[in-house]
Amino acid sequence: MKKLYRLLPHLLFLLLVALILLPSNVEVPSYWEFLLAAGAIEVVLILKRHSSAATNIGIIVMAFLDLWEYYTTRVDGVNTMLYPIPQKVFALYITDFQRISMGVVSSLRLLFLSFFLALTLGIVLGMLVGWFENARKALFPIAKVLSPIPPIIYSPYAVALLPSFRSASIFVIFSSIFWSVFMNMILSVSSVDKKIMDSARTLNIKTIGMFAYVLLPNSLPMLFNSLTVSVSTSFMVLTAAEMIGATSGLGWYVKYYSDFADYTRVVAGIIVIGFVVTMLNVLIRLLRNALIKWR
Amino acid sequence: MNKIEVIDISLDYMDNGKRFHALDRLSFSVKEGEFVSLIGSSGCGKSTALGVLSGLNHPSEGKVLIDGHQIKSPGSDRGVVFQHYSLFPWMTARCNVILGINHAREKIPKREAESLAQEYLNKVGLEGFENKYPYQLSGGMQQRVAIARTLAMQPEILLMDEPFGAVDAKNKMVLQDLLLNLLQRDEHVKTIVFVTHDVDEGILLSDRIFFMNNKRIGQEIAVPFSRPRIRNEIFDTDEYRALRRQIMSLFYQNVANQIGGAEVYL
């Protein structure tokens, strides 16, 4: 029984292959892109076959792909404009490669620039404000008021206010990351274990050394936790901002083709967004493991 | 001349609008090269006193002189070993020691700092553990690193605040012997102030014991044993037993006074 359960995702994969290869109601110009994507997922599942979580995720993903494939190619009377055929969606990654990859590049460029600004300013200002008690007591309550305002709310206003779409979206993404970094820094700097601080002071570590050797490393774990959340929200904000005024980018891609009711491209765009966010999270995890070795 | 001169220090702190005395006109002095222990039950102010010596706590009144100069903040002439959590968890044993060296001696070449760190880590028996993070080390080993870090800074005065209070009985003995050994061989550290509530530890290590009572020195007890000291030889003598009885009776008296006399049977 357990063995069968472990085999289930792979059986579902074989079913998917059969569904793709066997004749169906609809004509598709090319099917190998979808087959390749499904095969890639299967490879990952085989590599992770000892993890029960991977098995469960594999069952859900494969079952979804089976259903999607079956529903769009085998059920009569389905509106394939609203429910695009998976083969057509995945074929876009070849035929529409240039536009999609440019979208990815332009979105990531905005994202990295804003991230860089928000992290640098958030860390530096957060440390300073956290360190000086008067500054902390004045600015922390203000930050508490400003930080919960969702940046998406003022993104149209920012687009109108700032000279270019680019600066507006950088500003909006920046604010979606900055506040959490800033406030986390303040909290972690002002709550360093007293024993660690005492130890640092008896070692004669002066203010600058304190920032570099004590306060910054002490806040890294917390920083990375908040970063994982920030990446997702910032991507949300980014795509939302792109929907308003951009001429390229992933959000723009989805929005633009929604207007033409080209839902095949819309679905393709949504999948890419999910993929890119996942890759960013993987990147952050790798970075965290490389930087934080002490726990 | 006395190396350390503690003159009438009092320390008050406010808690919920009430004023508390942590130290009350505490005075004592320590000669150069002397090993002195502050002993007393918890809350007697011994750790606070050490905090004043290290420069972390500021007395409300009185002053501490080292070589005749008043101290106001921590300085590289004093090295401190705490009970725990004194290592930086984000640095390996080696880096912890190097950080101490770099801050005690400015502009020491990198290579020299590294070899000095290695030398002291070897001295405390941690060869092969240099690249471990504190979480990978046992409590006793972490304390060895902390001792190595402090000794490597080569301070003139060593302040130790119940350094073996958090390690198990066996490791405690090992570390006490290690400390005795290191101090007999290390020419840099000369004067030590040691806080403990362990009477045996106090007798084994010190030249003089200050028994603290009511936020000040209650009694001063000289420990006559010559150095180098060996645990078993000392613990078998009548002098040791008499000394121990004397200090224990101070503890009992103290307890009796606090709880209110006749009720306490010991």
Chai-1 contact restraints between the chains, C-beta under 6 A:
chainA,res_idxA,chainB,res_idxB,connection_type,confidence,min_distance_angstrom,max_distance_angstrom,comment,restraint_id
A,K195,B,Y85,contact,1.0,0.0,6.0,A-B,restraint_1
A,D198,B,L56,contact,1.0,0.0,6.0,A-B,restraint_2
A,S199,B,S86,contact,1.0,0.0,6.0,A-B,restraint_3
A,R201,B,P74,contact,1.0,0.0,6.0,A-B,restraint_4
A,T202,B,S54,contact,1.0,0.0,6.0,A-B,restraint_5
A,T202,B,P74,contact,1.0,0.0,6.0,A-B,restraint_6
A,T202,B,V80,contact,1.0,0.0,6.0,A-B,restraint_7
A,L203,B,G100,contact,1.0,0.0,6.0,A-B,restraint_8
A,L203,B,H103,contact,1.0,0.0,6.0,A-B,restraint_9
A,N204,B,P74,contact,1.0,0.0,6.0,A-B,restraint_10
A,N204,B,S76,contact,1.0,0.0,6.0,A-B,restraint_11
A,N204,B,H103,contact,1.0,0.0,6.0,A-B,restraint_12
A,I205,B,H103,contact,1.0,0.0,6.0,A-B,restraint_13
A,P217,B,W90,contact,1.0,0.0,6.0,A-B,restraint_14
A,W294,B,P89,contact,1.0,0.0,6.0,A-B,restraint_15
A,W294,B,W90,contact,1.0,0.0,6.0,A-B,restraint_16
A,W294,B,Y133,contact,1.0,0.0,6.0,A-B,restraint_17
